[in-house]
Amino acid sequence: MSNAKKVADEASCYIETLLAEMFEGNYPNNEVLLGILSSGSDTIQVQLKITRNAAEFMDEC
């Protein structure tokens, strides 16, 4: 399995915890760093963010 797939697989492990913490603490957002990926000289940080702030919503595909 590629590192990118491993990082993506970890996201599902965090979603319920992030939501529970967010609602219990009445936080507007919660996020976690899932990992760092590299390709040549490029470095990418993969993050999972949950937000209830409508101004931060992304457009749906």
N, CA, C and O atoms as a Maestro MAE file, in Angstrom:
{
 s_m_m2io_version
 :::
 2.0.0
}

f_m_ct {
 s_m_title
 :::
 protein
 m_atom[244] {
  # First column is atom index #
  i_m_mmod_type
  r_m_x_coord
  r_m_y_coord
  r_m_z_coord
  i_m_residue_number
  s_m_chain_name
  s_m_pdb_residue_name
  s_m_pdb_atom_name
  i_m_atomic_number
  :::
  1 25 0.856 -1.179 0.000 1 A "MET " " N  " 7
  2 3 0.000 0.000 0.000 1 A "MET " " CA " 6
  3 2 0.901 1.241 0.000 1 A "MET " " C  " 6
  4 15 1.885 1.302 0.736 1 A "MET " " O  " 8
  5 25 0.556 2.215 -0.824 2 A "SER " " N  " 7
  6 3 1.352 3.432 -0.884 2 A "SER " " CA " 6
  7 2 1.174 4.254 0.390 2 A "SER " " C  " 6
  8 15 0.196 4.088 1.118 2 A "SER " " O  " 8
  9 25 2.130 5.141 0.645 3 A "ASN " " N  " 7
  10 3 2.028 6.003 1.829 3 A "ASN " " CA " 6
  11 2 0.775 6.863 1.774 3 A "ASN " " C  " 6
  12 15 0.150 7.111 2.805 3 A "ASN " " O  " 8
  13 25 0.399 7.322 0.579 4 A "ALA " " N  " 7
  14 3 -0.806 8.151 0.445 4 A "ALA " " CA " 6
  15 2 -2.046 7.368 0.872 4 A "ALA " " C  " 6
  16 15 -2.915 7.917 1.549 4 A "ALA " " O  " 8
  17 25 -2.139 6.117 0.493 5 A "LYS " " N  " 7
  18 3 -3.290 5.294 0.880 5 A "LYS " " CA " 6
  19 2 -3.290 5.029 2.378 5 A "LYS " " C  " 6
  20 15 -4.351 5.007 3.002 5 A "LYS " " O  " 8
  21 25 -2.111 4.827 2.961 6 A "LYS " " N  " 7
  22 3 -2.028 4.605 4.398 6 A "LYS " " CA " 6
  23 2 -2.516 5.833 5.166 6 A "LYS " " C  " 6
  24 15 -3.244 5.711 6.150 6 A "LYS " " O  " 8
  25 25 -2.109 7.016 4.707 7 A "VAL " " N  " 7
  26 3 -2.538 8.259 5.347 7 A "VAL " " CA " 6
  27 2 -4.051 8.419 5.214 7 A "VAL " " C  " 6
  28 15 -4.724 8.786 6.178 7 A "VAL " " O  " 8
  29 25 -4.583 8.147 4.032 8 A "ALA " " N  " 7
  30 3 -6.027 8.270 3.810 8 A "ALA " " CA " 6
  31 2 -6.808 7.279 4.666 8 A "ALA " " C  " 6
  32 15 -7.880 7.615 5.171 8 A "ALA " " O  " 8
  33 25 -6.297 6.079 4.835 9 A "ASP " " N  " 7
  34 3 -6.962 5.071 5.670 9 A "ASP " " CA " 6
  35 2 -7.071 5.537 7.120 9 A "ASP " " C  " 6
  36 15 -8.046 5.219 7.801 9 A "ASP " " O  " 8
  37 25 -6.087 6.279 7.592 10 A "GLU " " N  " 7
  38 3 -6.100 6.759 8.974 10 A "GLU " " CA " 6
  39 2 -7.219 7.770 9.222 10 A "GLU " " C  " 6
  40 15 -7.681 7.908 10.354 10 A "GLU " " O  " 8
  41 25 -7.656 8.471 8.190 11 A "ALA " " N  " 7
  42 3 -8.683 9.504 8.350 11 A "ALA " " CA " 6
  43 2 -9.940 8.940 8.989 11 A "ALA " " C  " 6
  44 15 -10.527 9.571 9.868 11 A "ALA " " O  " 8
  45 25 -10.355 7.767 8.557 12 A "SER " " N  " 7
  46 3 -11.592 7.190 9.093 12 A "SER " " CA " 6
  47 2 -11.483 6.877 10.581 12 A "SER " " C  " 6
  48 15 -12.496 6.839 11.281 12 A "SER " " O  " 8
  49 25 -10.278 6.656 11.067 13 A "CYS " " N  " 7
  50 3 -10.076 6.370 12.493 13 A "CYS " " CA " 6
  51 2 -10.269 7.608 13.362 13 A "CYS " " C  " 6
  52 15 -10.536 7.493 14.558 13 A "CYS " " O  " 8
  53 25 -10.138 8.774 12.776 14 A "TYR " " N  " 7
  54 3 -10.174 10.015 13.541 14 A "TYR " " CA " 6
  55 2 -11.516 10.732 13.517 14 A "TYR " " C  " 6
  56 15 -11.783 11.540 14.407 14 A "TYR " " O  " 8
  57 25 -12.363 10.470 12.544 15 A "ILE " " N  " 7
  58 3 -13.575 11.266 12.339 15 A "ILE " " CA " 6
  59 2 -14.480 11.290 13.573 15 A "ILE " " C  " 6
  60 15 -14.875 12.370 14.012 15 A "ILE " " O  " 8
  61 25 -14.815 10.144 14.138 16 A "GLU " " N  " 7
  62 3 -15.727 10.122 15.286 16 A "GLU " " CA " 6
  63 2 -15.122 10.821 16.503 16 A "GLU " " C  " 6
  64 15 -15.832 11.509 17.236 16 A "GLU " " O  " 8
  65 25 -13.819 10.651 16.723 17 A "THR " " N  " 7
  66 3 -13.159 11.319 17.847 17 A "THR " " CA " 6
  67 2 -13.174 12.830 17.669 17 A "THR " " C  " 6
  68 15 -13.460 13.570 18.610 17 A "THR " " O  " 8
  69 25 -12.864 13.288 16.452 18 A "LEU " " N  " 7
  70 3 -12.874 14.729 16.188 18 A "LEU " " CA " 6
  71 2 -14.263 15.316 16.410 18 A "LEU " " C  " 6
  72 15 -14.404 16.384 17.006 18 A "LEU " " O  " 8
  73 25 -15.287 14.614 15.928 19 A "LEU " " N  " 7
  74 3 -16.660 15.097 16.108 19 A "LEU " " CA " 6
  75 2 -17.046 15.135 17.582 19 A "LEU " " C  " 6
  76 15 -17.621 16.120 18.045 19 A "LEU " " O  " 8
  77 25 -16.738 14.077 18.319 20 A "ALA " " N  " 7
  78 3 -17.084 14.033 19.742 20 A "ALA " " CA " 6
  79 2 -16.410 15.164 20.498 20 A "ALA " " C  " 6
  80 15 -17.057 15.842 21.297 20 A "ALA " " O  " 8
  81 25 -15.119 15.382 20.261 21 A "GLU " " N  " 7
  82 3 -14.396 16.467 20.931 21 A "GLU " " CA " 6
  83 2 -14.986 17.826 20.571 21 A "GLU " " C  " 6
  84 15 -15.129 18.702 21.424 21 A "GLU " " O  " 8
  85 25 -15.329 17.986 19.286 22 A "MET " " N  " 7
  86 3 -15.871 19.258 18.810 22 A "MET " " CA " 6
  87 2 -17.203 19.566 19.494 22 A "MET " " C  " 6
  88 15 -17.409 20.683 19.970 22 A "MET " " O  " 8
  89 25 -18.100 18.592 19.545 23 A "PHE " " N  " 7
  90 3 -19.413 18.829 20.140 23 A "PHE " " CA " 6
  91 2 -19.340 18.958 21.662 23 A "PHE " " C  " 6
  92 15 -20.031 19.794 22.244 23 A "PHE " " O  " 8
  93 25 -18.515 18.144 22.307 24 A "GLU " " N  " 7
  94 3 -18.380 18.216 23.764 24 A "GLU " " CA " 6
  95 2 -17.795 19.551 24.206 24 A "GLU " " C  " 6
  96 15 -18.212 20.111 25.219 24 A "GLU " " O  " 8
  97 25 -16.834 20.057 23.451 25 A "GLY " " N  " 7
  98 3 -16.187 21.321 23.807 25 A "GLY " " CA " 6
  99 2 -16.818 22.529 23.154 25 A "GLY " " C  " 6
  100 15 -16.371 23.656 23.366 25 A "GLY " " O  " 8
  101 25 -17.871 22.303 22.347 26 A "ASN " " N  " 7
  102 3 -18.546 23.364 21.608 26 A "ASN " " CA " 6
  103 2 -17.560 24.179 20.767 26 A "ASN " " C  " 6
  104 15 -17.666 25.403 20.683 26 A "ASN " " O  " 8
  105 25 -16.599 23.484 20.143 27 A "TYR " " N  " 7
  106 3 -15.611 24.126 19.283 27 A "TYR " " CA " 6
  107 2 -16.185 24.322 17.887 27 A "TYR " " C  " 6
  108 15 -16.986 23.502 17.437 27 A "TYR " " O  " 8
  109 25 -15.796 25.387 17.191 28 A "PRO " " N  " 7
  110 3 -16.270 25.579 15.822 28 A "PRO " " CA " 6
  111 2 -15.586 24.638 14.838 28 A "PRO " " C  " 6
  112 15 -16.163 24.297 13.805 28 A "PRO " " O  " 8
  113 25 -14.356 24.212 15.149 29 A "ASN " " N  " 7
  114 3 -13.566 23.362 14.253 29 A "ASN " " CA " 6
  115 2 -12.790 22.342 15.074 29 A "ASN " " C  " 6
  116 15 -12.599 22.505 16.279 29 A "ASN " " O  " 8
  117 25 -12.354 21.303 14.405 30 A "ASN " " N  " 7
  118 3 -11.399 20.371 14.986 30 A "ASN " " CA " 6
  119 2 -10.610 19.788 13.830 30 A "ASN " " C  " 6
  120 15 -11.160 19.557 12.753 30 A "ASN " " O  " 8
  121 25 -9.340 19.552 14.045 31 A "GLU " " N  " 7
  122 3 -8.490 19.062 12.956 31 A "GLU " " CA " 6
  123 2 -7.368 18.200 13.503 31 A "GLU " " C  " 6
  124 15 -7.031 18.250 14.686 31 A "GLU " " O  " 8
  125 25 -6.794 17.396 12.593 32 A "VAL " " N  " 7
  126 3 -5.700 16.514 12.967 32 A "VAL " " CA " 6
  127 2 -4.762 16.386 11.758 32 A "VAL " " C  " 6
  128 15 -5.201 16.387 10.608 32 A "VAL " " O  " 8
  129 25 -3.484 16.279 12.046 33 A "LEU " " N  " 7
  130 3 -2.491 16.022 11.014 33 A "LEU " " CA " 6
  131 2 -2.451 14.519 10.769 33 A "LEU " " C  " 6
  132 15 -2.236 13.737 11.695 33 A "LEU " " O  " 8
  133 25 -2.659 14.122 9.521 34 A "LEU " " N  " 7
  134 3 -2.659 12.697 9.187 34 A "LEU " " CA " 6
  135 2 -1.291 12.203 8.743 34 A "LEU " " C  " 6
  136 15 -0.966 11.029 8.918 34 A "LEU " " O  " 8
  137 25 -0.493 13.087 8.173 35 A "GLY " " N  " 7
  138 3 0.831 12.646 7.757 35 A "GLY " " CA " 6
  139 2 1.475 13.603 6.783 35 A "GLY " " C  " 6
  140 15 0.870 14.573 6.328 35 A "GLY " " O  " 8
  141 25 2.723 13.299 6.478 36 A "ILE " " N  " 7
  142 3 3.514 14.073 5.536 36 A "ILE " " CA " 6
  143 2 3.861 13.149 4.367 36 A "ILE " " C  " 6
  144 15 4.301 12.018 4.572 36 A "ILE " " O  " 8
  145 25 3.664 13.633 3.159 37 A "LEU " " N  " 7
  146 3 4.008 12.880 1.960 37 A "LEU " " CA " 6
  147 2 5.051 13.672 1.174 37 A "LEU " " C  " 6
  148 15 5.022 14.903 1.155 37 A "LEU " " O  " 8
  149 25 5.970 12.958 0.528 38 A "SER " " N  " 7
  150 3 7.001 13.604 -0.269 38 A "SER " " CA " 6
  151 2 7.051 12.984 -1.647 38 A "SER " " C  " 6
  152 15 6.874 11.778 -1.819 38 A "SER " " O  " 8
  153 25 7.297 13.843 -2.628 39 A "SER " " N  " 7
  154 3 7.513 13.398 -3.996 39 A "SER " " CA " 6
  155 2 8.596 14.292 -4.575 39 A "SER " " C  " 6
  156 15 8.359 15.472 -4.831 39 A "SER " " O  " 8
  157 25 9.763 13.744 -4.778 40 A "GLY " " N  " 7
  158 3 10.880 14.557 -5.237 40 A "GLY " " CA " 6
  159 2 11.183 15.626 -4.210 40 A "GLY " " C  " 6
  160 15 11.440 15.327 -3.044 40 A "GLY " " O  " 8
  161 25 11.152 16.881 -4.651 41 A "SER " " N  " 7
  162 3 11.430 17.988 -3.729 41 A "SER " " CA " 6
  163 2 10.157 18.560 -3.109 41 A "SER " " C  " 6
  164 15 10.230 19.495 -2.311 41 A "SER " " O  " 8
  165 25 9.002 18.018 -3.460 42 A "ASP " " N  " 7
  166 3 7.729 18.499 -2.913 42 A "ASP " " CA " 6
  167 2 7.379 17.769 -1.618 42 A "ASP " " C  " 6
  168 15 7.514 16.550 -1.520 42 A "ASP " " O  " 8
  169 25 6.932 18.529 -0.641 43 A "THR " " N  " 7
  170 3 6.442 17.967 0.616 43 A "THR " " CA " 6
  171 2 5.006 18.418 0.804 43 A "THR " " C  " 6
  172 15 4.690 19.596 0.634 43 A "THR " " O  " 8
  173 25 4.149 17.491 1.150 44 A "ILE " " N  " 7
  174 3 2.720 17.762 1.301 44 A "ILE " " CA " 6
  175 2 2.281 17.327 2.691 44 A "ILE " " C  " 6
  176 15 2.611 16.230 3.142 44 A "ILE " " O  " 8
  177 25 1.538 18.189 3.363 45 A "GLN " " N  " 7
  178 3 0.977 17.833 4.663 45 A "GLN " " CA " 6
  179 2 -0.499 17.504 4.453 45 A "GLN " " C  " 6
  180 15 -1.244 18.303 3.885 45 A "GLN " " O  " 8
  181 25 -0.913 16.336 4.909 46 A "VAL " " N  " 7
  182 3 -2.294 15.896 4.762 46 A "VAL " " CA " 6
  183 2 -3.006 16.119 6.093 46 A "VAL " " C  " 6
  184 15 -2.566 15.634 7.135 46 A "VAL " " O  " 8
  185 25 -4.108 16.855 6.041 47 A "GLN " " N  " 7
  186 3 -4.844 17.230 7.238 47 A "GLN " " CA " 6
  187 2 -6.303 16.821 7.087 47 A "GLN " " C  " 6
  188 15 -6.841 16.774 5.981 47 A "GLN " " O  " 8
  189 25 -6.925 16.529 8.208 48 A "LEU " " N  " 7
  190 3 -8.369 16.297 8.246 48 A "LEU " " CA " 6
  191 2 -8.946 17.392 9.122 48 A "LEU " " C  " 6
  192 15 -8.568 17.525 10.286 48 A "LEU " " O  " 8
  193 25 -9.857 18.174 8.570 49 A "LYS " " N  " 7
  194 3 -10.470 19.271 9.316 49 A "LYS " " CA " 6
  195 2 -11.984 19.118 9.257 49 A "LYS " " C  " 6
  196 15 -12.561 18.864 8.200 49 A "LYS " " O  " 8
  197 25 -12.609 19.279 10.409 50 A "ILE " " N  " 7
  198 3 -14.067 19.281 10.497 50 A "ILE " " CA " 6
  199 2 -14.470 20.673 10.963 50 A "ILE " " C  " 6
  200 15 -13.939 21.180 11.952 50 A "ILE " " O  " 8
  201 25 -15.410 21.292 10.251 51 A "THR " " N  " 7
  202 3 -15.826 22.647 10.610 51 A "THR " " CA " 6
  203 2 -17.340 22.778 10.562 51 A "THR " " C  " 6
  204 15 -18.010 22.147 9.745 51 A "THR " " O  " 8
  205 25 -17.859 23.601 11.446 52 A "ARG " " N  " 7
  206 3 -19.278 23.953 11.381 52 A "ARG " " CA " 6
  207 2 -19.452 25.399 10.937 52 A "ARG " " C  " 6
  208 15 -20.572 25.903 10.857 52 A "ARG " " O  " 8
  209 25 -18.328 26.065 10.648 53 A "ASN " " N  " 7
  210 3 -18.335 27.446 10.174 53 A "ASN " " CA " 6
  211 2 -18.639 27.452 8.677 53 A "ASN " " C  " 6
  212 15 -17.794 27.064 7.869 53 A "ASN " " O  " 8
  213 25 -19.827 27.885 8.310 54 A "ALA " " N  " 7
  214 3 -20.269 27.852 6.909 54 A "ALA " " CA " 6
  215 2 -19.347 28.639 5.982 54 A "ALA " " C  " 6
  216 15 -19.240 28.309 4.801 54 A "ALA " " O  " 8
  217 25 -18.687 29.662 6.489 55 A "ALA " " N  " 7
  218 3 -17.773 30.454 5.664 55 A "ALA " " CA " 6
  219 2 -16.549 29.630 5.236 55 A "ALA " " C  " 6
  220 15 -15.883 29.974 4.259 55 A "ALA " " O  " 8
  221 25 -16.256 28.554 5.957 56 A "GLU " " N  " 7
  222 3 -15.111 27.701 5.626 56 A "GLU " " CA " 6
  223 2 -15.503 26.469 4.818 56 A "GLU " " C  " 6
  224 15 -14.639 25.665 4.467 56 A "GLU " " O  " 8
  225 25 -16.785 26.307 4.518 57 A "PHE " " N  " 7
  226 3 -17.222 25.149 3.744 57 A "PHE " " CA " 6
  227 2 -16.612 25.203 2.343 57 A "PHE " " C  " 6
  228 15 -16.482 26.273 1.749 57 A "PHE " " O  " 8
  229 25 -16.246 24.045 1.835 58 A "MET " " N  " 7
  230 3 -15.749 23.918 0.464 58 A "MET " " CA " 6
  231 2 -16.930 23.645 -0.450 58 A "MET " " C  " 6
  232 15 -17.949 23.110 -0.015 58 A "MET " " O  " 8
  233 25 -16.793 24.008 -1.708 59 A "ASP " " N  " 7
  234 3 -17.836 23.709 -2.670 59 A "ASP " " CA " 6
  235 2 -17.883 22.200 -2.893 59 A "ASP " " C  " 6
  236 15 -16.852 21.529 -2.932 59 A "ASP " " O  " 8
  237 25 -19.103 21.682 -3.038 60 A "GLU " " N  " 7
  238 3 -19.267 20.252 -3.313 60 A "GLU " " CA " 6
  239 2 -18.946 19.990 -4.777 60 A "GLU " " C  " 6
  240 15 -19.144 20.854 -5.631 60 A "GLU " " O  " 8
  241 25 -18.456 18.803 -5.054 61 A "CYS " " N  " 7
  242 3 -18.133 18.415 -6.436 61 A "CYS " " CA " 6
  243 2 -19.379 18.010 -7.167 61 A "CYS " " C  " 6
  244 15 -19.316 17.650 -8.342 61 A "CYS " " O  " 8
  :::
 }
 m_bond[243] {
  # First column is bond index #
  i_m_from
  i_m_to
  i_m_order
  :::
  1 1 2 1
  2 2 3 1
  3 3 4 2
  4 3 5 1
  5 5 6 1
  6 6 7 1
  7 7 8 2
  8 7 9 1
  9 9 10 1
  10 10 11 1
  11 11 12 2
  12 11 13 1
  13 13 14 1
  14 14 15 1
  15 15 16 2
  16 15 17 1
  17 17 18 1
  18 18 19 1
  19 19 20 2
  20 19 21 1
  21 21 22 1
  22 22 23 1
  23 23 24 2
  24 23 25 1
  25 25 26 1
  26 26 27 1
  27 27 28 2
  28 27 29 1
  29 29 30 1
  30 30 31 1
  31 31 32 2
  32 31 33 1
  33 33 34 1
  34 34 35 1
  35 35 36 2
  36 35 37 1
  37 37 38 1
  38 38 39 1
  39 39 40 2
  40 39 41 1
  41 41 42 1
  42 42 43 1
  43 43 44 2
  44 43 45 1
  45 45 46 1
  46 46 47 1
  47 47 48 2
  48 47 49 1
  49 49 50 1
  50 50 51 1
  51 51 52 2
  52 51 53 1
  53 53 54 1
  54 54 55 1
  55 55 56 2
  56 55 57 1
  57 57 58 1
  58 58 59 1
  59 59 60 2
  60 59 61 1
  61 61 62 1
  62 62 63 1
  63 63 64 2
  64 63 65 1
  65 65 66 1
  66 66 67 1
  67 67 68 2
  68 67 69 1
  69 69 70 1
  70 70 71 1
  71 71 72 2
  72 71 73 1
  73 73 74 1
  74 74 75 1
  75 75 76 2
  76 75 77 1
  77 77 78 1
  78 78 79 1
  79 79 80 2
  80 79 81 1
  81 81 82 1
  82 82 83 1
  83 83 84 2
  84 83 85 1
  85 85 86 1
  86 86 87 1
  87 87 88 2
  88 87 89 1
  89 89 90 1
  90 90 91 1
  91 91 92 2
  92 91 93 1
  93 93 94 1
  94 94 95 1
  95 95 96 2
  96 95 97 1
  97 97 98 1
  98 98 99 1
  99 99 100 2
  100 99 101 1
  101 101 102 1
  102 102 103 1
  103 103 104 2
  104 103 105 1
  105 105 106 1
  106 106 107 1
  107 107 108 2
  108 107 109 1
  109 109 110 1
  110 110 111 1
  111 111 112 2
  112 111 113 1
  113 113 114 1
  114 114 115 1
  115 115 116 2
  116 115 117 1
  117 117 118 1
  118 118 119 1
  119 119 120 2
  120 119 121 1
  121 121 122 1
  122 122 123 1
  123 123 124 2
  124 123 125 1
  125 125 126 1
  126 126 127 1
  127 127 128 2
  128 127 129 1
  129 129 130 1
  130 130 131 1
  131 131 132 2
  132 131 133 1
  133 133 134 1
  134 134 135 1
  135 135 136 2
  136 135 137 1
  137 137 138 1
  138 138 139 1
  139 139 140 2
  140 139 141 1
  141 141 142 1
  142 142 143 1
  143 143 144 2
  144 143 145 1
  145 145 146 1
  146 146 147 1
  147 147 148 2
  148 147 149 1
  149 149 150 1
  150 150 151 1
  151 151 152 2
  152 151 153 1
  153 153 154 1
  154 154 155 1
  155 155 156 2
  156 155 157 1
  157 157 158 1
  158 158 159 1
  159 159 160 2
  160 159 161 1
  161 161 162 1
  162 162 163 1
  163 163 164 2
  164 163 165 1
  165 165 166 1
  166 166 167 1
  167 167 168 2
  168 167 169 1
  169 169 170 1
  170 170 171 1
  171 171 172 2
  172 171 173 1
  173 173 174 1
  174 174 175 1
  175 175 176 2
  176 175 177 1
  177 177 178 1
  178 178 179 1
  179 179 180 2
  180 179 181 1
  181 181 182 1
  182 182 183 1
  183 183 184 2
  184 183 185 1
  185 185 186 1
  186 186 187 1
  187 187 188 2
  188 187 189 1
  189 189 190 1
  190 190 191 1
  191 191 192 2
  192 191 193 1
  193 193 194 1
  194 194 195 1
  195 195 196 2
  196 195 197 1
  197 197 198 1
  198 198 199 1
  199 199 200 2
  200 199 201 1
  201 201 202 1
  202 202 203 1
  203 203 204 2
  204 203 205 1
  205 205 206 1
  206 206 207 1
  207 207 208 2
  208 207 209 1
  209 209 210 1
  210 210 211 1
  211 211 212 2
  212 211 213 1
  213 213 214 1
  214 214 215 1
  215 215 216 2
  216 215 217 1
  217 217 218 1
  218 218 219 1
  219 219 220 2
  220 219 221 1
  221 221 222 1
  222 222 223 1
  223 223 224 2
  224 223 225 1
  225 225 226 1
  226 226 227 1
  227 227 228 2
  228 227 229 1
  229 229 230 1
  230 230 231 1
  231 231 232 2
  232 231 233 1
  233 233 234 1
  234 234 235 1
  235 235 236 2
  236 235 237 1
  237 237 238 1
  238 238 239 1
  239 239 240 2
  240 239 241 1
  241 241 242 1
  242 242 243 1
  243 243 244 2
  :::
 }
}
